[in-house]
């Protein structure tokens, strides 16, 4: 077990131990709430009492103390009709409540860590600097299995232009052997002419033995000259995550791998957990961090907008019952902001009443997960929702050709990042990049080749810049980049010059022809230019200056 995994495991065990020690006092809080109600039998006091019982029902299930949770659930069942009605329980409730409360106390007192269900083994969280290094230097390895050997050469050559290593195989046994030596990031399998019964056998041999550090299998993309529903269905059943027809559009194939590989490995999911119980929030945070994801916890829902703006989560997990503001109200408030309309909101609650769940989901949340959920189930549930959200967001905010932010969303991010820089008193730069003589490329080699050149720019920017930097396609052959937390104009000049030189060295291939393309760049600095319009205008003028002084150069103002 790695040091990081051991650390996660130890903290999870410490949280469970701390909770088991505190259980009797939590039951005592319920007893005190009961006494308060008996002294002042009103709706407010029975609501508080119900919330205390509901909370221990959920938290004990989360930490694996099922018998305690069941006892609390029985107690809650007794209280729930009175909470929902305007009438209040009378003295006839006292003996039954006292008996159930005693049962709960005994189970809480006698609870032991051995009774707790086992928490899934946390996976190591990748080091941020190591992720950055790998993203910039490591070329993803793709294995191509093509028994006929007709498309290998074209795929190997063109994907190399996008910094992929592709090795082709016509023998399945050779491919399986290669996997045992160097597991790939993904497979491309030509299904042409294969029977639907044979496909699962082939992919089983490929996928089952190979897993990465997080236990995930390589990505499988199918290609075929058969575009029928039956062939596509066979590909799905064989484990393919995407399907392309022949003749193959390499750009679309690269886009598919870009989305799946880099979304999965280089851009960790960002999960916001909202729960007034800090121990519970920390428990779920550790489970999700163990998957390599980034998390933030919030115990005061009133601060939600600040954290949403700063953290930009892919999904919100929130408790349904919290003091001051409940989950239904909070979800409705979040949905009032246009930028948060589509973000998934999932209640993490022990509420098992279907009517209550449906009423809560309507105003703004997407689903319910039970607080007693097994860690692996939680991970799968979160992952599926985030992947769908990211894909929808990509379709809405990204340029379809390059996968970069589109013009509108790049400008929105510029406003957001400049506001953040003002609050945090940091510097940033906005750069405009334009390809030199790009019309000549389209006229000479055709627009499909021009599209490949544009994609190569996007690939270079994604590889060489930090994940925190913001990259977009401004329009045509023009790109915009927001460089965050930069020290000086000299640093920006050096970075952009490195990009310029690297791009000029890339050889673009069309048949037997090879050609190179250069770029020009203009950049402006904040706080020297203090608002989005002025910094955009200044960068545009700097780009014009770079063009007018001979192109293939960088000007920073």
C-alpha positions in Angstrom: 0.0 0.0 0.0 1.4 3.4 -1.0 2.0 6.1 1.7 -0.9 8.1 0.2 -3.3 5.2 0.2 -2.3 4.4 3.8 -2.9 8.0 4.8 -6.5 7.9 3.3 -7.2 4.6 4.9 -6.0 5.8 8.3 -8.0 9.0 8.2 -11.2 7.1 7.3 -10.6 4.7 10.2 -10.0 7.6 12.5 -13.3 9.3 11.4 -15.2 6.1 12.1 -13.6 5.7 15.5 -14.3 9.3 16.4 -17.9 8.9 15.3 -18.3 5.7 17.3 -17.1 7.4 20.4 -19.5 10.3 19.9 -22.5 8.1 19.2 -23.8 8.0 22.7 -23.7 11.8 23.1 -25.6 12.1 19.8 -28.3 9.9 21.2 -28.3 12.1 24.3 -29.0 15.1 22.1 -32.1 13.3 20.8 -33.2 12.6 24.4 -32.7 16.2 25.3 -34.7 17.2 22.2 -37.5 14.9 23.4 -37.5 16.4 26.9 -37.7 19.9 25.3 -40.7 18.8 23.2 -42.4 17.4 26.3 -42.0 20.7 28.1 -43.0 22.7 25.1 -45.1 20.6 22.7 -45.0 22.7 19.5 -44.3 22.1 15.8 -40.8 23.7 15.9 -39.6 21.4 18.7 -40.9 18.2 17.1 -39.2 19.3 13.8 -35.9 19.8 15.6 -36.3 16.3 17.2 -37.1 14.7 13.8 -34.0 16.3 12.3 -31.7 14.9 15.1 -33.1 11.4 14.6 -32.9 11.7 10.8 -29.3 12.9 11.0 -28.1 10.0 13.2 -30.0 7.6 10.9 -28.0 8.8 7.9 -24.6 9.3 9.6 -24.5 5.9 11.3 -25.4 4.3 7.9 -22.5 6.2 6.2 -20.0 4.9 8.7 -21.3 1.4 8.5 -23.1 1.1 11.8 -26.2 -0.5 10.3 -27.9 -1.6 13.5 -27.8 1.9 14.9 -29.2 3.3 11.7 -32.1 0.7 11.7 -33.0 1.7 15.3 -33.0 5.4 14.3 -35.1 4.6 11.3 -37.7 3.0 13.5 -37.8 6.0 15.7 -38.1 8.3 12.7 -41.0 6.3 11.4 -42.8 7.0 14.6 -42.1 10.7 14.4 -42.7 11.4 10.7 -46.6 11.4 10.7 -46.5 14.1 13.4 -43.9 16.2 11.5 -46.1 16.2 8.3 -49.4 17.0 10.1 -50.5 20.1 11.9 -51.6 18.0 15.0 -49.1 17.1 17.6 -48.6 13.7 19.4 -50.0 13.4 22.8 -49.0 11.4 25.9 -49.9 8.1 24.1 -46.6 8.5 22.2 -44.4 8.7 25.3 -44.0 5.0 26.2 -43.3 3.8 22.7 -40.9 6.6 22.0 -39.0 6.0 25.3 -38.7 2.3 24.4 -37.3 3.0 21.0 -35.0 5.6 22.3 -33.6 3.1 24.9 -32.9 0.6 22.1 -31.1 3.2 20.1 -29.0 4.2 23.1 -28.0 0.6 23.8 -27.0 0.0 20.2 -25.0 3.2 20.1 -23.2 2.4 23.3 -22.3 -1.1 22.3 -21.2 -0.3 18.8 -17.7 -1.5 17.7 -15.6 -0.7 14.7 -15.6 -4.4 13.8 -19.3 -4.1 13.0 -18.7 -1.4 10.5 -18.8 -2.3 6.8 -15.4 -2.2 5.0 -14.6 1.0 3.2 -13.3 0.6 -0.3 -9.6 0.8 -0.7 -8.7 4.4 -1.6 -6.8 4.8 -4.8 -3.7 7.1 -4.8 -4.3 10.7 -5.8 -1.9 11.6 -8.6 0.6 14.3 -7.7 -0.3 17.5 -9.4 3.2 18.2 -10.7 3.6 14.7 -12.0 0.2 15.0 -13.9 1.5 18.2 -15.4 4.8 16.7 -16.4 3.1 13.6 -18.0 0.6 15.8 -19.8 3.4 17.7 -21.5 5.8 15.0 -22.3 4.1 11.6 -22.4 2.6 10.5 -25.7 -0.5 8.3 -25.3 0.0 4.8 -26.6 -2.7 3.4 -28.9 -2.8 -0.1 -30.2 -4.5 -0.7 -33.6 -5.8 -4.2 -34.3 -6.5 -4.7 -38.0 -6.4 -8.2 -39.4 -6.6 -6.9 -43.0 -3.8 -4.3 -42.6 -5.4 -1.8 -45.0 -5.7 1.4 -42.9 -2.8 1.1 -40.5 -0.3 3.2 -42.3 -2.6 6.2 -42.6 -3.7 6.0 -38.9 -0.1 5.7 -37.6 1.1 8.6 -39.7 -1.7 11.0 -39.0 -2.1 10.3 -35.3 1.6 10.9 -34.9 1.0 14.5 -36.0 -1.2 14.8 -32.9 1.5 13.3 -30.6 0.0 9.8 -30.3 2.1 6.7 -30.5 0.3 4.1 -32.6 1.4 0.5 -33.0 -0.5 -1.7 -35.4 -1.1 -5.5 -35.2 -2.6 -8.0 -37.6 -2.1 -10.9 -35.1 -4.3 -11.0 -32.0 -1.7 -13.0 -30.0 1.0 -10.4 -30.8 -1.3 -7.7 -29.6 -2.1 -9.5 -26.3 1.6 -10.0 -25.7 2.3 -6.3 -26.3 -0.4 -5.4 -23.8 1.4 -7.5 -21.1 4.6 -5.5 -21.7 3.3 -2.0 -22.3 -0.5 -1.4 -21.5 -1.9 1.2 -23.9 -4.2 4.1 -23.2 -6.7 2.7 -25.8 -7.4 0.4 -28.7 -8.7 0.9 -32.2 -10.2 -2.3 -33.5 -11.3 -2.8 -37.1 -14.5 -4.8 -36.9 -14.9 -5.1 -40.7 -15.8 -8.6 -41.7 -15.8 -10.0 -38.1 -18.8 -11.9 -36.9 -20.8 -10.3 -34.0 -20.1 -13.5 -31.9 -16.3 -13.1 -32.4 -16.1 -9.5 -31.3 -16.7 -10.0 -27.5 -14.1 -12.8 -27.5 -11.5 -10.5 -29.1 -12.1 -7.5 -26.8 -12.3 -9.7 -23.7 -8.7 -10.8 -24.5 -7.7 -7.2 -24.9 -9.5 -5.4 -22.0 -9.7 -7.8 -19.1 -6.0 -8.2 -18.3 -5.1 -4.5 -18.6 -5.9 -1.9 -16.0 -4.4 1.4 -15.0 -3.5 2.5 -11.4 -7.2 3.3 -10.8 -8.4 -0.1 -11.9 -9.8 1.3 -15.2 -9.6 -0.5 -18.5 -8.2 1.0 -21.7 -10.6 2.8 -24.0 -11.8 0.8 -27.0 -12.9 2.5 -30.3 -14.4 0.4 -33.1 -14.1 1.1 -36.8 -15.9 -0.7 -39.6 -17.2 -0.3 -43.2 -20.6 -1.5 -41.9 -22.7 1.4 -40.5 -25.7 -0.8 -39.6 -27.5 -0.8 -36.3 -26.5 -4.5 -35.8 -22.8 -3.7 -36.2 -23.0 -0.7 -33.9 -24.8 -2.8 -31.3 -22.2 -5.5 -31.6 -19.5 -2.9 -30.9 -21.3 -1.7 -27.8 -21.7 -5.3 -26.5 -17.9 -5.8 -27.1 -17.1 -2.8 -24.9 -16.5 -0.1 -27.5 -17.0 3.5 -26.2 -17.1 5.0 -29.7 -17.7 3.9 -33.3 -16.5 5.3 -36.6 -17.2 4.2 -40.2 -14.6 3.8 -43.0 -13.1 5.7 -44.7 -11.9 7.0 -41.4 -11.8 10.7 -40.4 -8.6 10.8 -38.3 -9.6 14.2 -36.9 -12.8 12.7 -35.4 -10.8 9.7 -34.1 -8.3 12.0 -32.4 -11.1 14.1 -30.9 -12.7 11.0 -29.4 -9.4 10.0 -27.7 -8.7 13.5 -26.6 -12.0 13.8 -24.8 -11.9 10.5 -23.1 -8.2 10.3 -22.2 -7.6 13.8 -21.1 -10.9 14.3 -19.4 -10.2 11.1 -17.5 -6.6 11.6 -16.6 -5.6 15.2 -16.9 -8.7 17.0 -15.6 -9.8 15.5 -12.4 -13.5 15.7 -11.5 -14.4 18.5 -9.2 -17.0 17.7 -6.6 -18.6 20.1 -4.1 -20.0 18.5 -0.9 -22.5 20.5 1.1 -23.3 19.1 4.5 -23.5 20.7 8.0 -22.0 17.5 9.5 -18.3 18.1 9.0 -17.3 14.5 9.8 -19.7 13.1 7.2 -18.6 15.6 4.6 -14.9 14.6 5.3 -15.8 10.9 5.0 -17.3 11.4 1.5 -14.4 13.7 0.6 -11.9 11.1 1.4 -13.7 8.5 -0.6 -13.8 10.7 -3.7 -10.3 12.0 -3.2 -9.2 8.4 -3.2 -10.3 8.2 -6.8 -8.0 11.1 -7.7 -10.8 13.7 -7.8 -10.7 17.2 -6.4 -13.2 18.1 -3.7 -14.4 21.0 -1.6 -16.7 20.9 1.4 -19.1 23.5 2.6 -20.8 23.5 5.9 -22.5 26.9 5.6 -24.8 26.9 2.6 -25.0 30.7 2.7 -21.4 30.8 1.1 -22.3 28.6 -1.8 -22.0 31.2 -4.6 -18.5 32.2 -3.6 -17.4 28.6 -3.7 -19.2 27.8 -6.9 -17.4 30.7 -8.6 -14.0 29.8 -7.2 -14.1 26.0 -7.5 -16.3 25.5 -10.6 -17.5 22.0 -9.6 -18.7 19.3 -12.0 -21.3 18.1 -9.5 -22.8 19.1 -6.2 -23.5 16.5 -3.5 -25.7 18.0 -0.7 -27.6 17.0 2.3 -31.3 17.3 2.2 -31.8 18.3 5.9 -29.7 21.2 7.1 -30.4 24.0 9.6 -31.2 27.5 8.3 -31.7 26.3 4.7 -32.7 22.9 3.5 -31.5 21.1 0.4 -34.6 21.8 -1.7 -34.3 25.6 -1.0 -30.6 25.6 -1.7 -31.0 23.8 -5.0 -33.7 26.2 -6.1 -31.5 29.2 -5.2 -28.5 27.7 -7.1 -30.7 27.2 -10.2 -31.6 30.9 -10.2 -28.1 31.6 -11.6 -28.0 30.9 -15.3 -24.4 29.6 -15.2 -25.4 26.9 -12.7 -28.6 25.7 -14.4 -27.1 22.5 -15.9 -24.7 21.5 -13.1 -25.8 18.1 -11.6 -27.1 18.4 -8.0 -27.5 15.1 -6.1 -29.0 14.8 -2.7 -26.9 12.6 -0.4 -29.6 11.8 2.2 -31.0 8.9 4.2 -34.5 10.0 3.2 -36.3 6.8 1.9 -39.8 8.2 1.5 -40.5 8.2 -2.2 -43.0 11.0 -2.1 -40.5 13.2 -0.2 -37.8 12.4 -2.7 -40.0 13.3 -5.7 -41.0 16.6 -4.1 -37.4 17.4 -3.4 -36.0 16.6 -6.9 -38.6 18.7 -8.7 -37.4 22.2 -7.8 -33.8 21.7 -8.9 -32.0 18.5 -8.0 -31.3 15.6 -10.3 -31.3 12.5 -8.1 -31.1 10.9 -4.6 -28.3 8.8 -3.2 -28.6 7.1 0.2 -26.0 8.2 2.8 -25.4 4.5 3.5 -24.2 4.0 -0.1 -21.2 1.8 -0.5 -18.1 3.8 -1.5 -17.7 2.1 -4.9 -21.4 2.7 -5.7 -20.9 6.3 -4.8 -17.9 6.6 -7.1 -19.7 4.9 -10.1 -22.8 7.1 -9.6 -20.8 10.3 -9.4 -18.5 9.4 -12.4 -21.4 8.6 -14.7 -23.2 11.9 -14.0 -20.0 14.0 -14.3 -19.1 12.4 -17.6 -22.5 13.2 -19.0 -22.3 16.7 -17.7 -18.9 17.3 -19.1 -19.9 16.0 -22.5 -23.0 18.2 -22.6 -21.0 21.2 -21.4 -18.4 20.5 -24.1 -21.1 20.4 -26.8 -22.5 23.8 -25.6 -19.2 25.6 -24.8 -16.6 24.1 -27.1 -15.6 24.7 -30.7 -16.6 21.6 -32.6 -13.4 21.4 -34.7 -10.7 22.0 -32.1 -12.5 21.1 -28.8 -11.3 24.5 -27.4 -13.7 27.0 -25.8 -15.7 28.8 -28.4 -15.6 32.6 -28.8 -18.5 33.4 -26.5 -17.3 31.2 -23.7 -13.7 32.4 -24.0 -14.9 36.0 -23.5 -17.0 34.9 -20.5 -14.0 33.2 -18.9 -11.9 36.3 -19.5 -14.4 38.4 -17.5 -14.5 35.7 -14.8 -10.7 35.3 -14.5 -10.1 39.1 -14.5 -12.6 39.4 -11.6 -10.8 36.7 -9.8 -7.4 38.3 -10.4 -8.8 41.6 -8.9 -9.9 39.7 -5.7 -6.7 37.7 -5.3 -4.4 40.6 -6.5 -2.7 38.4 -9.1 -1.5 39.0 -12.6 -2.7 37.5 -15.9 -2.1 37.9 -19.6 -4.4 37.6 -22.5 -2.8 36.4 -25.8 -4.1 36.4 -29.3 -2.6 33.8 -31.7 -3.0 33.8 -35.4 -1.6 31.4 -38.1 0.5 33.0 -40.8 -0.6 32.7 -44.4 -3.3 30.2 -43.5 -5.4 31.0 -46.6 -2.5 29.6 -48.6 -2.7 26.3 -46.7 -6.4 25.9 -47.5 -5.9 27.0 -51.1 -2.9 24.7 -51.7 -3.8 21.6 -49.7 -7.6 21.9 -49.2 -9.7 22.7 -46.2 -9.5 19.2 -44.6 -5.8 19.7 -44.3 -6.3 23.2 -43.0 -8.6 21.7 -40.3 -5.8 19.3 -39.3 -3.4 22.2 -38.9 -5.9 24.0 -36.7 -6.3 20.9 -34.6 -2.5 20.7 -34.3 -2.4 24.2 -32.8 -5.1 23.2 -30.3 -3.1 20.1 -29.4 0.1 22.0 -28.9 -1.6 24.6 -26.7 -3.2 21.9 -24.6 0.1 20.1 -24.2 2.4 23.0 -23.5 0.2 25.2 -21.3 -0.9 24.5 -17.7 -4.2 23.0 -17.0 -5.2 26.2 -15.1 -4.7 28.3 -18.3 -7.7 28.9 -20.5 -7.6 28.2 -24.2 -10.2 29.1 -26.8 -10.7 29.4 -30.6 -11.4 33.1 -31.2 -12.5 32.5 -34.8 -11.1 31.2 -38.1 -7.4 30.6 -37.6 -7.2 32.8 -34.5 -6.9 31.6 -31.0 -7.1 33.2 -27.5 -5.2 32.2 -24.4 -5.7 33.4 -20.8 -2.4 32.8 -18.9 -3.1 32.9 -15.1 -0.8 33.9 -12.3 2.0 35.0 -14.5 4.9 36.9 -12.9 5.8 39.3 -15.6 5.6 40.3 -19.3 9.1 38.7 -19.8 7.8 35.3 -18.6 4.8 35.6 -21.0 7.1 36.6 -23.9 9.4 33.6 -23.2 6.5 31.1 -22.9 4.8 32.3 -26.1 8.1 32.3 -28.0 8.6 28.6 -27.0 5.1 27.8 -28.4 5.8 29.7 -31.6 9.1 27.9 -32.2 7.6 24.5 -31.4 4.7 25.0 -33.7 7.0 26.1 -36.6 8.9 22.8 -36.2 5.8 20.6 -36.7 5.7 18.9 -40.1 2.3 18.6 -41.6 1.9 15.8 -44.1 -0.4 15.5 -47.1 0.3 12.4 -49.2 4.0 12.8 -50.1 4.0 16.5 -49.5 5.3 18.1 -46.2 5.0 21.6 -45.1 5.3 23.8 -42.0 3.2 26.7 -40.7 4.2 29.6 -38.4 2.2 31.7 -36.1 2.2 35.2 -34.7 1.1 36.3 -31.3 0.1 39.5 -29.4 -0.4 39.6 -25.7 -1.4 42.2 -23.1 -1.0 42.2 -19.3 -3.4 42.7 -16.4 -3.4 45.0 -14.3 -1.7 47.2 -16.9 -5.0 46.8 -18.9 -7.7 46.6 -16.2 -10.9 45.4 -18.0 -11.8 42.7 -20.5 -12.4 45.1 -23.4 -9.2 47.0 -23.0 -7.0 43.9 -22.6 -8.6 42.3 -25.7 -8.1 45.5 -27.7 -4.5 45.7 -26.6 -3.7 42.1 -27.4 -5.3 42.5 -30.8 -3.2 45.6 -31.6 -0.1 43.7 -30.4 -1.0 40.8 -32.8 -1.4 43.3 -35.6 2.1 44.7 -34.8 3.6 41.2 -34.9 2.0 40.6 -38.3 3.1 43.9 -39.7 6.7 43.4 -38.6 7.2 40.2 -40.6 5.0 37.6 -38.9 6.3 34.5 -36.9 7.0 36.6 -33.8 5.5 37.6 -30.4 4.7 41.1 -29.2 3.7 41.6 -25.5 2.4 45.0 -24.3 
